[in-house]
């Protein structure tokens, strides 16, 4: 793999998020409240993802219920039902409330891209928890990303397939109408071909596309060694099932959030992705630090539910946002909060350092995992 990608083949460990750490001394309450807006899918087909992220957000607040001046943190939750229209409506509503310091936004890339004009108009600091499209931070001052972007994700996946797995013939399957998956598929293709790999076919699908078995038979006949799947988890499941039906067992690689989605919404199909690889923000089955054991104990005691990537991003995002608010004298000063958010200097996240730079881009490690025994087993960590 290229030298600028530092691959750490090491024992995994968990480092506490800075904002989640225990305080050295109890902070006396000031009697004041700082409000933080939350926009997440609390209804609709993505409801379980939103509820799971909220468990992480509330875990972070259990760890740090007060700011450094004793102000209490209050969450104002708005349901976006997983749609762009509802996301815009929720953001407009929160932006009109002067006492809200900023917003944690759990929405896909298409919806987050649509919020740029609203965020700029109201000067509302937004931390996008799960959206990874690179253009989210382009030409705007108020939307920052918690996750790595699709340039990095596509590049790491391509280099791992070509340089580590030594596979020279792949097919890419992507969804053209989804901004995230369309960009990710093209990012993979660009990097993979630049290092000598051959893309036998780039298959464009949509969630309702039929005849996947015939597509896979064609790829099998072309001696494709791996399928790179820049598609929704629902389509991943359909492709895996179609491959099983024709008796083909190609290597497959998916992208961020795949396992979380399947665990929460398609657990009955989890055996179909056994052995599949996926890039993600985290990796499971790792030795825990003392803090991690305490946090896990708190999560299990306080909240029912499955711990997934969404939970972890909710916790990290809340911690980073509170860290930004803590550094402002006026905790409700949105301009200050935004500046501090974009000056996040390599805080400890759950699995490594996280920085958010002046351009709103996050700097954090990415994992390549293999799904085995219903867990994301570690393969590599790339900085």
Secondary structure, 3 states (H helix, E strand, C coil): CCCCCCECCCCCECCCCHHHCCCCCCCCCCCCEEEEEEEECCCCCCHHHHHHHHHHHHHHHHHCCECCCCCEEEEEEEECCCCHHHHHHHHHHHHCCCCEEEEEECCCHHHHHHCHHHHHHHCCCEEECCCCCHHHHCCCCCEEECCCCHHHHHHHHHHHHHHHCCCCEEEEEEECCCHHHHHHHHHHHHHHHHCCCEEEEEEEECCCCCCHHHHHHHHHHCCCCEEEEECCHHHHHHHHHHHHHCCCCCEEEECCCHHHHHHHHCHHHHHHHCCCEEEECCCCCCECCHHHHHHHHHHHHHCCCCCCHHHHHHHHHHHHHHHHHHCCCCCCCHHHHHHHHCCEEEEECCCCEEEECCCCCEECCEEEEEEECCEEEEEEEEC
